[in-house]
């Protein structure tokens, strides 16, 4: 399969092209703020110790990239990080007062895209952090899954599969965030119809220390069990379970509206490209 162009394939410069000779200046570390669109929730201080020690000895060898956030006449300019948060945090840890920077213009969308690409390159994001960033790009900026895939250098299927993780119940997402289960375990649990089944299977997986392959087998077995072997869920839970299956299959918001004489199934899409993708998925011509 041909690798999508842009994003990771071309590096961060593909998202904000650098001038031929970028101007490097120095800025007080306290005038730089974290990227407000940073998808990574936390940076472990322990992971920065070695970098901070290197910076104490050699300085910051590669400038961080920032965009002006505010300030102006009569007040100090404030900057938001675009790329290089680890270097900036390590420089502060090392006690540096100023760091070298390259100042660029960047939109709110680019702040998120570049932070996402940089973290994916470094493998710094957890599965849910990555999926949440994709959802932000879709919801806040109207990007399709194809658009997102192109920007981060992944396939559309990889982006769609990542987004499916957000439909998992909170108990499963918490276990994934805590590394009690892997992303492979979480994807396997998506094969179950309802949140209740997914949580019950999660408890079995964690209690028995199951591998991903064992979890997949458990899911296959549970999915084949007749409905009569389970307590009958309420109509609301039945509707929720059906909606979850549709959301997982179509990677978009789906509403099931029932009435005494039938009902409506509402499938949401946010662009013509996404409509085309839904058409191909459902019609399969």
FISE-705472 format. One line per 4 residues: number of its first residue (from 0); for each residue z, x, y of C-alpha. Coordinates in steps of 0.5 Angstrom, whole numbers. Example, Ala and Ser with C-alpha at 12.3 -4.5 7.8 and 13.67 -1.06 7.14 Angstrom:
0> 16:25:-9; 14:27:-2
***
This chain:
0> 0:0:0; -2:3:7; 4:4:11; 5:0:17
4> 3:4:24; 8:5:29; 15:5:29; 18:10:24
8> 11:12:22; 10:15:29; 17:16:31; 21:14:37
12> 15:16:42; 11:10:39; 16:5:42; 17:9:49
16> 12:14:50; 14:21:53; 11:24:59; 7:31:58
20> 13:34:61; 19:30:61; 24:32:67; 31:34:64
24> 37:33:69; 44:33:68; 49:27:68; 56:26:68
28> 58:24:61; 63:18:64; 57:15:68; 53:14:61
32> 55:7:57; 53:6:50; 46:2:48; 48:-6:49
36> 43:-7:44; 46:-2:39; 46:-5:32; 51:0:29
40> 58:-3:30; 62:3:30; 61:11:29; 66:14:25
44> 70:20:29; 70:24:23; 63:24:22; 62:27:29
48> 67:33:28; 62:38:26; 57:36:31; 62:37:37
52> 64:44:34; 57:46:34; 56:43:42; 62:47:44
56> 59:53:42; 52:52:43; 52:46:48; 47:40:47
60> 40:43:45; 36:36:45; 37:32:51; 39:25:50
64> 35:19:53; 37:14:58; 35:8:62; 38:7:69
68> 43:1:68; 46:0:75; 49:3:82; 45:6:87
72> 46:7:95; 53:9:96; 55:9:89; 54:13:83
76> 48:11:78; 50:8:71; 46:9:65; 45:6:58
80> 43:10:52; 37:9:49; 37:15:44; 42:20:42
84> 49:16:42; 51:21:37; 50:27:41; 53:24:47
88> 59:22:43; 60:29:40; 59:32:47; 65:28:50
92> 69:30:44; 68:37:45; 70:36:52; 63:37:56
96> 63:34:63; 56:33:63; 50:33:59; 42:34:59
100> 38:27:59; 31:25:60; 31:18:64; 26:13:62
104> 25:6:64; 26:1:58; 26:-7:57; 32:-10:53
108> 27:-11:47; 26:-3:47; 33:-2:48; 34:-6:41
112> 28:-3:38; 29:4:39; 36:4:37; 34:0:31
116> 29:5:29; 33:11:30; 39:9:26; 34:7:20
120> 31:14:21; 38:17:20; 40:12:15; 46:10:19
124> 46:2:19; 49:-2:14; 44:-8:10; 47:-13:15
128> 47:-9:21; 40:-8:20; 38:-15:18; 42:-18:24
132> 38:-13:29; 32:-16:26; 34:-23:27; 36:-21:34
136> 28:-19:35; 26:-25:32; 31:-30:36; 31:-26:43
140> 24:-24:43; 20:-28:39; 17:-23:34; 15:-25:28
144> 17:-21:21; 10:-18:22; 11:-15:29; 18:-13:27
148> 15:-9:20; 10:-6:25; 15:-3:30; 20:0:25
152> 15:2:20; 17:-2:14; 13:-8:10; 14:-15:12
156> 17:-16:5; 22:-11:6; 24:-15:13; 24:-22:10
160> 28:-19:4; 33:-16:9; 33:-23:13; 35:-27:7
164> 42:-23:7; 44:-27:13; 44:-33:9; 49:-31:4
168> 56:-34:5; 61:-30:9; 65:-28:2; 59:-24:0
172> 57:-21:6; 64:-19:7; 64:-16:0; 57:-12:2
176> 60:-10:9; 66:-7:5; 62:-4:0; 65:-8:-5
180> 58:-9:-8; 51:-6:-6; 45:-9:-3; 42:-10:-10
184> 48:-14:-12; 47:-18:-6; 40:-19:-7; 41:-21:-14
188> 46:-27:-12; 41:-30:-8; 38:-32:-14; 44:-38:-15
192> 42:-44:-11; 49:-46:-8; 54:-42:-4; 59:-44:-9
196> 56:-41:-15; 54:-34:-11; 62:-34:-9; 64:-35:-16
200> 59:-30:-19; 61:-25:-14; 68:-26:-16; 66:-24:-23
204> 62:-18:-21; 67:-15:-17; 73:-16:-22; 68:-13:-28
208> 65:-8:-24; 58:-10:-26; 52:-6:-25; 46:-9:-21
212> 43:-10:-27; 49:-14:-30; 49:-18:-24; 42:-20:-25
216> 43:-22:-32; 49:-26:-30; 45:-30:-25; 39:-31:-30
220> 45:-34:-34; 48:-38:-29; 42:-41:-26; 40:-44:-33
224> 46:-47:-34; 45:-55:-34; 48:-59:-28; 53:-63:-32
228> 57:-57:-34; 59:-56:-27; 63:-61:-23; 58:-65:-19
232> 58:-63:-11; 58:-68:-6; 52:-70:-2; 53:-65:4
236> 54:-59:-1; 48:-61:-5; 44:-62:2; 46:-55:4
240> 45:-52:-3; 37:-54:-2; 37:-52:5; 39:-45:3
244> 34:-45:-3; 29:-46:2; 31:-41:7; 31:-36:2
248> 24:-38:0; 21:-38:6; 25:-34:11; 26:-39:16
252> 30:-44:19; 30:-51:14; 33:-57:15; 33:-63:10
256> 35:-70:13; 36:-75:8; 36:-83:9; 37:-89:4
260> 29:-89:4; 28:-82:3; 28:-77:9; 25:-71:12
264> 24:-64:11; 24:-60:17; 21:-52:17; 22:-48:23
268> 17:-43:26; 17:-39:32; 9:-36:33; 2:-38:30
272> 3:-32:26; 9:-34:22; 6:-41:21; 0:-38:18
276> 5:-34:13; 9:-40:12; 2:-44:10; 0:-38:5
280> 7:-38:2; 7:-46:1; -1:-47:0; -2:-41:-4
284> -10:-42:-3
***
